[in-house]
Amino acid sequence: MNIMENSLLLTVIIQTIILILCLVLAYYFYSLYKISRSKHHLEASFDSIEEPLVAVSSDYIIMRAN
């Protein structure tokens, strides 16, 4: 009986670890998707402006221009 209890406990622990790992990976990849989508939306917004627009870094390097 003791071996069965240990086996069951080990199975539950492994399943819990796998579930947590899956949730962390899903959150990580979903966050990357949201960042990518947000960047694309921001670039599209900049490109749709009819007036000249330039994004310059603090070192005076042109980062983006439409």
All heavy atoms as TSV, in Angstrom:
chain	resi	resn	atom	element	x	y	z
A	1	MET	N	N	0.827	-1.194	0.000
A	1	MET	CA	C	0.000	0.000	0.000
A	1	MET	C	C	0.867	1.251	0.000
A	1	MET	O	O	0.509	2.240	-0.634
A	1	MET	CB	C	-0.917	-0.049	1.229
A	1	MET	CG	C	-1.996	0.956	1.216
A	1	MET	SD	S	-3.246	0.463	0.052
A	1	MET	CE	C	-4.505	1.554	0.462
A	2	ASN	N	N	1.970	1.232	0.657
A	2	ASN	CA	C	2.839	2.393	0.724
A	2	ASN	C	C	3.416	2.741	-0.647
A	2	ASN	O	O	3.530	3.904	-0.997
A	2	ASN	CB	C	3.968	2.135	1.727
A	2	ASN	CG	C	4.712	3.402	2.085
A	2	ASN	OD1	O	4.279	4.487	1.724
A	2	ASN	ND2	N	5.810	3.265	2.775
A	3	ILE	N	N	3.743	1.720	-1.432
A	3	ILE	CA	C	4.285	1.952	-2.766
A	3	ILE	C	C	3.221	2.592	-3.654
A	3	ILE	O	O	3.503	3.496	-4.435
A	3	ILE	CB	C	4.803	0.628	-3.376
A	3	ILE	CG1	C	6.000	0.123	-2.573
A	3	ILE	CG2	C	5.170	0.825	-4.825
A	3	ILE	CD1	C	6.484	-1.243	-3.003
A	4	MET	N	N	1.982	2.166	-3.514
A	4	MET	CA	C	0.891	2.736	-4.304
A	4	MET	C	C	0.668	4.212	-3.951
A	4	MET	O	O	0.445	5.028	-4.837
A	4	MET	CB	C	-0.398	1.943	-4.072
A	4	MET	CG	C	-0.354	0.531	-4.619
A	4	MET	SD	S	-0.309	0.533	-6.409
A	4	MET	CE	C	-2.001	0.924	-6.726
A	5	GLU	N	N	0.744	4.528	-2.664
A	5	GLU	CA	C	0.554	5.915	-2.248
A	5	GLU	C	C	1.676	6.789	-2.776
A	5	GLU	O	O	1.429	7.910	-3.239
A	5	GLU	CB	C	0.481	5.995	-0.720
A	5	GLU	CG	C	-0.783	5.412	-0.136
A	5	GLU	CD	C	-0.764	5.397	1.380
A	5	GLU	OE1	O	0.235	5.869	1.972
A	5	GLU	OE2	O	-1.733	4.924	1.967
A	6	ASN	N	N	2.909	6.301	-2.725
A	6	ASN	CA	C	4.048	7.062	-3.244
A	6	ASN	C	C	3.936	7.256	-4.752
A	6	ASN	O	O	4.248	8.331	-5.268
A	6	ASN	CB	C	5.371	6.363	-2.905
A	6	ASN	CG	C	5.710	6.455	-1.438
A	6	ASN	OD1	O	5.195	7.302	-0.729
A	6	ASN	ND2	N	6.567	5.572	-0.974
A	7	SER	N	N	3.498	6.229	-5.443
A	7	SER	CA	C	3.335	6.319	-6.889
A	7	SER	C	C	2.256	7.330	-7.249
A	7	SER	O	O	2.426	8.123	-8.180
A	7	SER	CB	C	2.993	4.940	-7.449
A	7	SER	OG	O	2.755	5.019	-8.815
A	8	LEU	N	N	1.163	7.306	-6.523
A	8	LEU	CA	C	0.077	8.251	-6.764
A	8	LEU	C	C	0.530	9.681	-6.469
A	8	LEU	O	O	0.245	10.601	-7.238
A	8	LEU	CB	C	-1.140	7.894	-5.910
A	8	LEU	CG	C	-2.368	8.782	-6.077
A	8	LEU	CD1	C	-2.877	8.704	-7.504
A	8	LEU	CD2	C	-3.436	8.389	-5.099
A	9	LEU	N	N	1.245	9.865	-5.385
A	9	LEU	CA	C	1.753	11.184	-5.029
A	9	LEU	C	C	2.722	11.694	-6.085
A	9	LEU	O	O	2.654	12.854	-6.497
A	9	LEU	CB	C	2.441	11.136	-3.660
A	9	LEU	CG	C	3.000	12.454	-3.135
A	9	LEU	CD1	C	1.885	13.471	-2.954
A	9	LEU	CD2	C	3.743	12.231	-1.844
A	10	LEU	N	N	3.599	10.833	-6.558
A	10	LEU	CA	C	4.545	11.213	-7.602
A	10	LEU	C	C	3.811	11.590	-8.889
A	10	LEU	O	O	4.163	12.570	-9.549
A	10	LEU	CB	C	5.530	10.074	-7.859
A	10	LEU	CG	C	6.621	10.346	-8.879
A	10	LEU	CD1	C	7.507	11.494	-8.422
A	10	LEU	CD2	C	7.447	9.100	-9.103
A	11	THR	N	N	2.788	10.861	-9.238
A	11	THR	CA	C	1.993	11.156	-10.429
A	11	THR	C	C	1.318	12.521	-10.314
A	11	THR	O	O	1.325	13.310	-11.264
A	11	THR	CB	C	0.931	10.064	-10.651
A	11	THR	OG1	O	1.582	8.806	-10.763
A	11	THR	CG2	C	0.116	10.331	-11.893
A	12	VAL	N	N	0.760	12.807	-9.155
A	12	VAL	CA	C	0.096	14.101	-8.940
A	12	VAL	C	C	1.112	15.235	-9.015
A	12	VAL	O	O	0.851	16.276	-9.631
A	12	VAL	CB	C	-0.649	14.103	-7.582
A	12	VAL	CG1	C	-1.112	15.503	-7.224
A	12	VAL	CG2	C	-1.816	13.148	-7.618
A	13	ILE	N	N	2.282	15.036	-8.444
A	13	ILE	CA	C	3.316	16.071	-8.476
A	13	ILE	C	C	3.775	16.322	-9.913
A	13	ILE	O	O	3.906	17.472	-10.348
A	13	ILE	CB	C	4.502	15.686	-7.571
A	13	ILE	CG1	C	4.084	15.768	-6.102
A	13	ILE	CG2	C	5.704	16.587	-7.830
A	13	ILE	CD1	C	5.111	15.228	-5.135
A	14	ILE	N	N	3.997	15.281	-10.669
A	14	ILE	CA	C	4.430	15.421	-12.062
A	14	ILE	C	C	3.359	16.117	-12.889
A	14	ILE	O	O	3.658	17.010	-13.688
A	14	ILE	CB	C	4.805	14.050	-12.662
A	14	ILE	CG1	C	6.092	13.542	-12.014
A	14	ILE	CG2	C	4.965	14.142	-14.169
A	14	ILE	CD1	C	6.471	12.136	-12.404
A	15	GLN	N	N	2.109	15.747	-12.710
A	15	GLN	CA	C	1.024	16.388	-13.452
A	15	GLN	C	C	0.899	17.865	-13.090
A	15	GLN	O	O	0.658	18.707	-13.957
A	15	GLN	CB	C	-0.303	15.669	-13.186
A	15	GLN	CG	C	-0.391	14.325	-13.850
A	15	GLN	CD	C	-1.675	13.586	-13.508
A	15	GLN	OE1	O	-2.397	13.967	-12.587
A	15	GLN	NE2	N	-1.945	12.526	-14.250
A	16	THR	N	N	1.100	18.183	-11.821
A	16	THR	CA	C	1.045	19.580	-11.383
A	16	THR	C	C	2.180	20.381	-12.008
A	16	THR	O	O	1.971	21.500	-12.484
A	16	THR	CB	C	1.118	19.661	-9.846
A	16	THR	OG1	O	0.059	18.883	-9.286
A	16	THR	CG2	C	1.002	21.100	-9.376
A	17	ILE	N	N	3.369	19.827	-12.042
A	17	ILE	CA	C	4.512	20.506	-12.644
A	17	ILE	C	C	4.277	20.727	-14.131
A	17	ILE	O	O	4.546	21.811	-14.664
A	17	ILE	CB	C	5.811	19.712	-12.388
A	17	ILE	CG1	C	6.182	19.785	-10.908
A	17	ILE	CG2	C	6.950	20.235	-13.258
A	17	ILE	CD1	C	7.323	18.885	-10.516
A	18	ILE	N	N	3.751	19.726	-14.820
A	18	ILE	CA	C	3.460	19.853	-16.247
A	18	ILE	C	C	2.403	20.921	-16.485
A	18	ILE	O	O	2.530	21.749	-17.407
A	18	ILE	CB	C	3.033	18.499	-16.841
A	18	ILE	CG1	C	4.231	17.545	-16.875
A	18	ILE	CG2	C	2.444	18.671	-18.235
A	18	ILE	CD1	C	3.882	16.126	-17.257
A	19	LEU	N	N	1.388	20.959	-15.668
A	19	LEU	CA	C	0.335	21.964	-15.805
A	19	LEU	C	C	0.890	23.369	-15.597
A	19	LEU	O	O	0.599	24.287	-16.372
A	19	LEU	CB	C	-0.799	21.692	-14.813
A	19	LEU	CG	C	-1.938	22.697	-14.804
A	19	LEU	CD1	C	-2.648	22.692	-16.150
A	19	LEU	CD2	C	-2.897	22.407	-13.684
A	20	ILE	N	N	1.698	23.542	-14.576
A	20	ILE	CA	C	2.297	24.854	-14.311
A	20	ILE	C	C	3.206	25.262	-15.464
A	20	ILE	O	O	3.183	26.413	-15.914
A	20	ILE	CB	C	3.058	24.839	-12.972
A	20	ILE	CG1	C	2.060	24.741	-11.810
A	20	ILE	CG2	C	3.925	26.087	-12.818
A	20	ILE	CD1	C	2.694	24.515	-10.469
A	21	LEU	N	N	3.987	24.334	-15.974
A	21	LEU	CA	C	4.869	24.625	-17.103
A	21	LEU	C	C	4.060	25.040	-18.333
A	21	LEU	O	O	4.416	25.996	-19.023
A	21	LEU	CB	C	5.739	23.412	-17.413
A	21	LEU	CG	C	6.738	23.557	-18.550
A	21	LEU	CD1	C	7.758	24.640	-18.221
A	21	LEU	CD2	C	7.430	22.251	-18.823
A	22	CYS	N	N	2.983	24.348	-18.607
A	22	CYS	CA	C	2.126	24.695	-19.746
A	22	CYS	C	C	1.516	26.088	-19.580
A	22	CYS	O	O	1.457	26.868	-20.537
A	22	CYS	CB	C	1.022	23.663	-19.911
A	22	CYS	SG	S	1.606	22.086	-20.533
A	23	LEU	N	N	1.083	26.414	-18.377
A	23	LEU	CA	C	0.505	27.739	-18.140
A	23	LEU	C	C	1.550	28.841	-18.299
A	23	LEU	O	O	1.267	29.893	-18.887
A	23	LEU	CB	C	-0.113	27.799	-16.735
A	23	LEU	CG	C	-1.382	26.980	-16.543
A	23	LEU	CD1	C	-1.799	26.986	-15.079
A	23	LEU	CD2	C	-2.498	27.497	-17.417
A	24	VAL	N	N	2.760	28.603	-17.815
A	24	VAL	CA	C	3.832	29.598	-17.960
A	24	VAL	C	C	4.177	29.787	-19.429
A	24	VAL	O	O	4.332	30.921	-19.905
A	24	VAL	CB	C	5.075	29.181	-17.135
A	24	VAL	CG1	C	6.287	30.006	-17.511
A	24	VAL	CG2	C	4.792	29.292	-15.652
A	25	LEU	N	N	4.300	28.697	-20.183
A	25	LEU	CA	C	4.613	28.802	-21.606
A	25	LEU	C	C	3.500	29.504	-22.377
A	25	LEU	O	O	3.768	30.328	-23.252
A	25	LEU	CB	C	4.879	27.423	-22.193
A	25	LEU	CG	C	6.199	26.776	-21.787
A	25	LEU	CD1	C	6.274	25.347	-22.311
A	25	LEU	CD2	C	7.376	27.580	-22.281
A	26	ALA	N	N	2.256	29.182	-22.064
A	26	ALA	CA	C	1.128	29.838	-22.738
A	26	ALA	C	C	1.132	31.335	-22.448
A	26	ALA	O	O	0.934	32.151	-23.355
A	26	ALA	CB	C	-0.188	29.210	-22.289
A	27	TYR	N	N	1.379	31.721	-21.217
A	27	TYR	CA	C	1.427	33.142	-20.861
A	27	TYR	C	C	2.581	33.831	-21.583
A	27	TYR	O	O	2.423	34.925	-22.117
A	27	TYR	CB	C	1.585	33.303	-19.351
A	27	TYR	CG	C	1.724	34.741	-18.926
A	27	TYR	CD1	C	0.613	35.570	-18.879
A	27	TYR	CD2	C	2.963	35.277	-18.599
A	27	TYR	CE1	C	0.732	36.899	-18.511
A	27	TYR	CE2	C	3.090	36.600	-18.233
A	27	TYR	CZ	C	1.975	37.413	-18.182
A	27	TYR	OH	O	2.111	38.711	-17.832
A	28	TYR	N	N	3.742	33.174	-21.633
A	28	TYR	CA	C	4.920	33.745	-22.280
A	28	TYR	C	C	4.666	33.979	-23.767
A	28	TYR	O	O	4.895	35.066	-24.280
A	28	TYR	CB	C	6.117	32.824	-22.076
A	28	TYR	CG	C	7.363	33.270	-22.794
A	28	TYR	CD1	C	8.121	34.331	-22.334
A	28	TYR	CD2	C	7.795	32.613	-23.942
A	28	TYR	CE1	C	9.257	34.740	-22.986
A	28	TYR	CE2	C	8.934	33.015	-24.608
A	28	TYR	CZ	C	9.662	34.079	-24.130
A	28	TYR	OH	O	10.787	34.479	-24.788
A	29	PHE	N	N	4.162	32.951	-24.460
A	29	PHE	CA	C	3.943	33.088	-25.896
A	29	PHE	C	C	2.778	34.026	-26.206
A	29	PHE	O	O	2.812	34.759	-27.189
A	29	PHE	CB	C	3.748	31.730	-26.560
A	29	PHE	CG	C	5.025	30.967	-26.686
A	29	PHE	CD1	C	5.213	29.789	-26.007
A	29	PHE	CD2	C	6.061	31.449	-27.463
A	29	PHE	CE1	C	6.395	29.090	-26.118
A	29	PHE	CE2	C	7.254	30.770	-27.578
A	29	PHE	CZ	C	7.419	29.581	-26.899
A	30	TYR	N	N	1.750	34.041	-25.360
A	30	TYR	CA	C	0.641	34.963	-25.564
A	30	TYR	C	C	1.120	36.401	-25.391
A	30	TYR	O	O	0.723	37.283	-26.128
A	30	TYR	CB	C	-0.507	34.646	-24.607
A	30	TYR	CG	C	-1.691	35.552	-24.793
A	30	TYR	CD1	C	-2.457	35.477	-25.950
A	30	TYR	CD2	C	-2.034	36.487	-23.837
A	30	TYR	CE1	C	-3.545	36.310	-26.139
A	30	TYR	CE2	C	-3.111	37.333	-24.018
A	30	TYR	CZ	C	-3.862	37.238	-25.166
A	30	TYR	OH	O	-4.930	38.071	-25.358
A	31	SER	N	N	2.005	36.630	-24.413
A	31	SER	CA	C	2.545	37.973	-24.200
A	31	SER	C	C	3.373	38.412	-25.402
A	31	SER	O	O	3.297	39.564	-25.821
A	31	SER	CB	C	3.406	38.006	-22.936
A	31	SER	OG	O	2.613	37.793	-21.799
A	32	LEU	N	N	4.182	37.505	-25.958
A	32	LEU	CA	C	4.961	37.844	-27.142
A	32	LEU	C	C	4.046	38.177	-28.310
A	32	LEU	O	O	4.317	39.101	-29.084
A	32	LEU	CB	C	5.904	36.701	-27.527
A	32	LEU	CG	C	7.092	36.485	-26.605
A	32	LEU	CD1	C	7.924	35.309	-27.099
A	32	LEU	CD2	C	7.954	37.719	-26.520
A	33	TYR	N	N	2.942	37.443	-28.440
A	33	TYR	CA	C	1.977	37.717	-29.504
A	33	TYR	C	C	1.366	39.107	-29.320
A	33	TYR	O	O	1.240	39.870	-30.278
A	33	TYR	CB	C	0.888	36.648	-29.504
A	33	TYR	CG	C	-0.268	36.981	-30.412
A	33	TYR	CD1	C	-0.131	36.891	-31.794
A	33	TYR	CD2	C	-1.480	37.397	-29.887
A	33	TYR	CE1	C	-1.181	37.212	-32.635
A	33	TYR	CE2	C	-2.533	37.717	-30.715
A	33	TYR	CZ	C	-2.378	37.619	-32.083
A	33	TYR	OH	O	-3.417	37.946	-32.905
A	34	LYS	N	N	1.004	39.449	-28.092
A	34	LYS	CA	C	0.410	40.754	-27.837
A	34	LYS	C	C	1.409	41.877	-28.120
A	34	LYS	O	O	1.043	42.906	-28.678
A	34	LYS	CB	C	-0.070	40.833	-26.382
A	34	LYS	CG	C	-1.339	40.054	-26.136
A	34	LYS	CD	C	-1.743	40.016	-24.693
A	34	LYS	CE	C	-1.895	41.362	-24.070
A	34	LYS	NZ	N	-2.344	41.306	-22.672
A	35	ILE	N	N	2.667	41.680	-27.767
A	35	ILE	CA	C	3.691	42.693	-28.040
A	35	ILE	C	C	3.867	42.862	-29.539
A	35	ILE	O	O	3.940	43.982	-30.049
A	35	ILE	CB	C	5.015	42.317	-27.355
A	35	ILE	CG1	C	4.877	42.448	-25.842
A	35	ILE	CG2	C	6.155	43.190	-27.864
A	35	ILE	CD1	C	6.034	41.865	-25.072
A	36	SER	N	N	3.942	41.757	-30.256
A	36	SER	CA	C	4.114	41.808	-31.709
A	36	SER	C	C	2.930	42.503	-32.376
A	36	SER	O	O	3.107	43.346	-33.264
A	36	SER	CB	C	4.280	40.397	-32.256
A	36	SER	OG	O	4.302	40.397	-33.644
A	37	ARG	N	N	1.735	42.155	-31.958
A	37	ARG	CA	C	0.531	42.770	-32.525
A	37	ARG	C	C	0.487	44.262	-32.210
A	37	ARG	O	O	0.145	45.079	-33.067
A	37	ARG	CB	C	-0.702	42.068	-31.967
A	37	ARG	CG	C	-1.991	42.470	-32.657
A	37	ARG	CD	C	-3.153	41.722	-32.142
A	37	ARG	NE	N	-3.327	42.092	-30.735
A	37	ARG	CZ	C	-4.244	41.593	-29.953
A	37	ARG	NH1	N	-5.065	40.690	-30.402
A	37	ARG	NH2	N	-4.346	41.970	-28.700
A	38	SER	N	N	0.866	44.633	-31.002
A	38	SER	CA	C	0.880	46.039	-30.610
A	38	SER	C	C	1.909	46.819	-31.431
A	38	SER	O	O	1.644	47.943	-31.868
A	38	SER	CB	C	1.200	46.164	-29.124
A	38	SER	OG	O	1.334	47.499	-28.756
A	39	LYS	N	N	3.083	46.225	-31.649
A	39	LYS	CA	C	4.125	46.882	-32.451
A	39	LYS	C	C	3.636	47.084	-33.878
A	39	LYS	O	O	3.827	48.151	-34.457
A	39	LYS	CB	C	5.394	46.052	-32.435
A	39	LYS	CG	C	6.506	46.660	-33.230
A	39	LYS	CD	C	7.733	45.775	-33.245
A	39	LYS	CE	C	8.782	46.367	-34.156
A	39	LYS	NZ	N	9.857	45.464	-34.427
A	40	HIS	N	N	3.006	46.066	-34.440
A	40	HIS	CA	C	2.491	46.174	-35.807
A	40	HIS	C	C	1.438	47.274	-35.894
A	40	HIS	O	O	1.420	48.060	-36.847
A	40	HIS	CB	C	1.914	44.831	-36.256
A	40	HIS	CG	C	1.313	44.872	-37.619
A	40	HIS	ND1	N	2.061	44.995	-38.757
A	40	HIS	CD2	C	0.013	44.835	-38.026
A	40	HIS	CE1	C	1.268	45.021	-39.813
A	40	HIS	NE2	N	0.010	44.928	-39.389
A	41	HIS	N	N	0.558	47.341	-34.896
A	41	HIS	CA	C	-0.491	48.366	-34.882
A	41	HIS	C	C	0.130	49.762	-34.776
A	41	HIS	O	O	-0.307	50.694	-35.458
A	41	HIS	CB	C	-1.457	48.123	-33.727
A	41	HIS	CG	C	-2.532	49.152	-33.618
A	41	HIS	ND1	N	-3.541	49.267	-34.540
A	41	HIS	CD2	C	-2.745	50.125	-32.716
A	41	HIS	CE1	C	-4.339	50.270	-34.204
A	41	HIS	NE2	N	-3.862	50.811	-33.092
A	42	LEU	N	N	1.152	49.913	-33.934
A	42	LEU	CA	C	1.804	51.206	-33.782
A	42	LEU	C	C	2.506	51.630	-35.071
A	42	LEU	O	O	2.407	52.793	-35.495
A	42	LEU	CB	C	2.814	51.154	-32.632
A	42	LEU	CG	C	3.522	52.449	-32.265
A	42	LEU	CD1	C	2.510	53.506	-31.837
A	42	LEU	CD2	C	4.535	52.208	-31.169
A	43	GLU	N	N	3.182	50.701	-35.725
A	43	GLU	CA	C	3.841	51.014	-36.998
A	43	GLU	C	C	2.814	51.402	-38.058
A	43	GLU	O	O	3.030	52.339	-38.829
A	43	GLU	CB	C	4.668	49.827	-37.481
A	43	GLU	CG	C	5.916	49.591	-36.664
A	43	GLU	CD	C	6.661	48.338	-37.067
A	43	GLU	OE1	O	6.111	47.526	-37.848
A	43	GLU	OE2	O	7.795	48.172	-36.605
A	44	ALA	N	N	1.701	50.701	-38.111
A	44	ALA	CA	C	0.650	51.029	-39.068
A	44	ALA	C	C	0.071	52.410	-38.774
A	44	ALA	O	O	-0.242	53.172	-39.701
A	44	ALA	CB	C	-0.442	49.967	-39.033
A	45	SER	N	N	-0.050	52.745	-37.505
A	45	SER	CA	C	-0.557	54.072	-37.132
A	45	SER	C	C	0.406	55.164	-37.583
A	45	SER	O	O	-0.009	56.194	-38.108
A	45	SER	CB	C	-0.766	54.163	-35.616
A	45	SER	OG	O	-1.738	53.252	-35.202
A	46	PHE	N	N	1.702	54.947	-37.356
A	46	PHE	CA	C	2.696	55.928	-37.800
A	46	PHE	C	C	2.669	56.080	-39.317
A	46	PHE	O	O	2.782	57.186	-39.839
A	46	PHE	CB	C	4.100	55.535	-37.357
A	46	PHE	CG	C	4.405	55.842	-35.919
A	46	PHE	CD1	C	5.360	55.114	-35.238
A	46	PHE	CD2	C	3.753	56.854	-35.241
A	46	PHE	CE1	C	5.660	55.394	-33.916
A	46	PHE	CE2	C	4.037	57.146	-33.921
A	46	PHE	CZ	C	4.994	56.409	-33.251
A	47	ASP	N	N	2.561	54.977	-40.030
A	47	ASP	CA	C	2.585	55.031	-41.493
A	47	ASP	C	C	1.338	55.686	-42.073
A	47	ASP	O	O	1.373	56.212	-43.183
A	47	ASP	CB	C	2.754	53.627	-42.074
A	47	ASP	CG	C	4.139	53.074	-41.828
A	47	ASP	OD1	O	5.066	53.870	-41.572
A	47	ASP	OD2	O	4.302	51.830	-41.875
A	48	SER	N	N	0.232	55.671	-41.348
A	48	SER	CA	C	-1.006	56.236	-41.871
A	48	SER	C	C	-1.088	57.750	-41.681
A	48	SER	O	O	-1.949	58.395	-42.265
A	48	SER	CB	C	-2.211	55.566	-41.211
A	48	SER	OG	O	-2.260	55.908	-39.838
A	49	ILE	N	N	-0.196	58.325	-40.892
A	49	ILE	CA	C	-0.192	59.771	-40.687
A	49	ILE	C	C	0.343	60.439	-41.952
A	49	ILE	O	O	1.391	60.063	-42.473
A	49	ILE	CB	C	0.670	60.146	-39.458
A	49	ILE	CG1	C	0.058	59.540	-38.193
A	49	ILE	CG2	C	0.783	61.661	-39.323
A	49	ILE	CD1	C	0.917	59.727	-36.960
A	50	GLU	N	N	-0.378	61.428	-42.451
A	50	GLU	CA	C	0.003	62.073	-43.707
A	50	GLU	C	C	1.139	63.065	-43.539
A	50	GLU	O	O	1.880	63.335	-44.474
A	50	GLU	CB	C	-1.214	62.748	-44.323
A	50	GLU	CG	C	-2.275	61.755	-44.740
A	50	GLU	CD	C	-3.479	62.418	-45.360
A	50	GLU	OE1	O	-3.412	63.639	-45.639
A	50	GLU	OE2	O	-4.480	61.730	-45.568
A	51	GLU	N	N	1.298	63.608	-42.363
A	51	GLU	CA	C	2.380	64.560	-42.109
A	51	GLU	C	C	3.691	63.801	-41.889
A	51	GLU	O	O	3.683	62.654	-41.430
A	51	GLU	CB	C	2.067	65.382	-40.857
A	51	GLU	CG	C	0.833	66.235	-40.982
A	51	GLU	CD	C	0.994	67.344	-42.010
A	51	GLU	OE1	O	2.083	67.934	-42.091
A	51	GLU	OE2	O	0.026	67.606	-42.741
A	52	PRO	N	N	4.821	64.431	-42.222
A	52	PRO	CA	C	6.111	63.776	-41.952
A	52	PRO	C	C	6.296	63.538	-40.457
A	52	PRO	O	O	5.992	64.401	-39.637
A	52	PRO	CB	C	7.139	64.780	-42.461
A	52	PRO	CG	C	6.399	65.711	-43.343
A	52	PRO	CD	C	4.988	65.711	-42.886
A	53	LEU	N	N	6.762	62.353	-40.121
A	53	LEU	CA	C	6.949	61.991	-38.725
A	53	LEU	C	C	8.233	61.184	-38.601
A	53	LEU	O	O	8.453	60.239	-39.367
A	53	LEU	CB	C	5.757	61.158	-38.229
A	53	LEU	CG	C	5.812	60.697	-36.794
A	53	LEU	CD1	C	5.653	61.891	-35.861
A	53	LEU	CD2	C	4.729	59.682	-36.526
A	54	VAL	N	N	9.089	61.584	-37.666
A	54	VAL	CA	C	10.359	60.900	-37.465
A	54	VAL	C	C	10.503	60.594	-35.984
A	54	VAL	O	O	10.290	61.467	-35.138
A	54	VAL	CB	C	11.554	61.762	-37.942
A	54	VAL	CG1	C	12.861	61.073	-37.663
A	54	VAL	CG2	C	11.413	62.102	-39.411
A	55	ALA	N	N	10.869	59.354	-35.655
A	55	ALA	CA	C	11.162	58.962	-34.277
A	55	ALA	C	C	12.677	58.947	-34.119
A	55	ALA	O	O	13.383	58.244	-34.832
A	55	ALA	CB	C	10.580	57.585	-33.982
A	56	VAL	N	N	13.173	59.757	-33.166
A	56	VAL	CA	C	14.612	59.915	-32.970
A	56	VAL	C	C	14.950	59.473	-31.551
A	56	VAL	O	O	14.255	59.817	-30.593
A	56	VAL	CB	C	15.024	61.397	-33.185
A	56	VAL	CG1	C	16.514	61.573	-33.003
A	56	VAL	CG2	C	14.593	61.875	-34.554
A	57	SER	N	N	16.053	58.714	-31.426
A	57	SER	CA	C	16.482	58.258	-30.103
A	57	SER	C	C	17.173	59.387	-29.357
A	57	SER	O	O	17.428	60.468	-29.907
A	57	SER	CB	C	17.425	57.069	-30.237
A	57	SER	OG	O	18.662	57.488	-30.773
A	58	SER	N	N	17.507	59.152	-28.099
A	58	SER	CA	C	18.183	60.177	-27.299
A	58	SER	C	C	19.592	60.461	-27.813
A	58	SER	O	O	20.176	61.498	-27.492
A	58	SER	CB	C	18.234	59.746	-25.835
A	58	SER	OG	O	18.951	58.534	-25.719
A	59	ASP	N	N	20.143	59.553	-28.637
A	59	ASP	CA	C	21.467	59.751	-29.243
A	59	ASP	C	C	21.353	60.404	-30.621
A	59	ASP	O	O	22.315	60.434	-31.377
A	59	ASP	CB	C	22.193	58.406	-29.391
A	59	ASP	CG	C	22.427	57.739	-28.060
A	59	ASP	OD1	O	22.550	58.466	-27.052
A	59	ASP	OD2	O	22.487	56.500	-28.022
A	60	TYR	N	N	20.164	60.888	-30.951
A	60	TYR	CA	C	19.876	61.541	-32.235
A	60	TYR	C	C	20.060	60.588	-33.420
A	60	TYR	O	O	20.528	60.981	-34.474
A	60	TYR	CB	C	20.715	62.812	-32.420
A	60	TYR	CG	C	20.470	63.813	-31.322
A	60	TYR	CD1	C	21.416	64.025	-30.328
A	60	TYR	CD2	C	19.270	64.516	-31.262
A	60	TYR	CE1	C	21.166	64.920	-29.312
A	60	TYR	CE2	C	19.027	65.412	-30.246
A	60	TYR	CZ	C	19.987	65.604	-29.268
A	60	TYR	OH	O	19.733	66.506	-28.253
A	61	ILE	N	N	19.662	59.354	-33.220
A	61	ILE	CA	C	19.663	58.356	-34.288
A	61	ILE	C	C	18.220	58.190	-34.738
A	61	ILE	O	O	17.327	58.000	-33.911
A	61	ILE	CB	C	20.250	57.020	-33.808
A	61	ILE	CG1	C	21.712	57.208	-33.377
A	61	ILE	CG2	C	20.128	55.959	-34.892
A	61	ILE	CD1	C	22.312	55.984	-32.722
A	62	ILE	N	N	17.990	58.249	-36.039
A	62	ILE	CA	C	16.632	58.095	-36.576
A	62	ILE	C	C	16.221	56.630	-36.417
A	62	ILE	O	O	16.848	55.730	-36.962
A	62	ILE	CB	C	16.553	58.534	-38.036
A	62	ILE	CG1	C	16.852	60.035	-38.142
A	62	ILE	CG2	C	15.179	58.215	-38.613
A	62	ILE	CD1	C	16.910	60.547	-39.548
A	63	MET	N	N	15.163	56.411	-35.638
A	63	MET	CA	C	14.680	55.062	-35.399
A	63	MET	C	C	13.606	54.657	-36.422
A	63	MET	O	O	13.539	53.520	-36.831
A	63	MET	CB	C	14.102	54.952	-33.985
A	63	MET	CG	C	15.090	55.336	-32.891
A	63	MET	SD	S	16.579	54.354	-32.883
A	63	MET	CE	C	15.960	52.812	-32.301
A	64	ARG	N	N	12.778	55.617	-36.798
A	64	ARG	CA	C	11.696	55.325	-37.744
A	64	ARG	C	C	11.251	56.619	-38.386
A	64	ARG	O	O	11.181	57.655	-37.743
A	64	ARG	CB	C	10.532	54.674	-37.002
A	64	ARG	CG	C	9.370	54.347	-37.885
A	64	ARG	CD	C	8.673	53.112	-37.398
A	64	ARG	NE	N	7.514	52.850	-38.195
A	64	ARG	CZ	C	7.511	52.115	-39.293
A	64	ARG	NH1	N	8.607	51.568	-39.681
A	64	ARG	NH2	N	6.406	51.909	-39.954
A	65	ALA	N	N	10.933	56.560	-39.662
A	65	ALA	CA	C	10.402	57.719	-40.380
A	65	ALA	C	C	9.335	57.223	-41.349
A	65	ALA	O	O	9.451	56.127	-41.893
A	65	ALA	CB	C	11.512	58.425	-41.145
A	66	ASN	N	N	8.287	58.030	-41.519
A	66	ASN	CA	C	7.268	57.616	-42.498
A	66	ASN	C	C	7.398	58.388	-43.771
A	66	ASN	O	O	8.056	59.373	-43.891
A	66	ASN	CB	C	5.846	57.741	-41.929
A	66	ASN	CG	C	5.418	59.158	-41.703
A	66	ASN	OD1	O	6.224	60.067	-41.682
A	66	ASN	ND2	N	4.149	59.343	-41.500
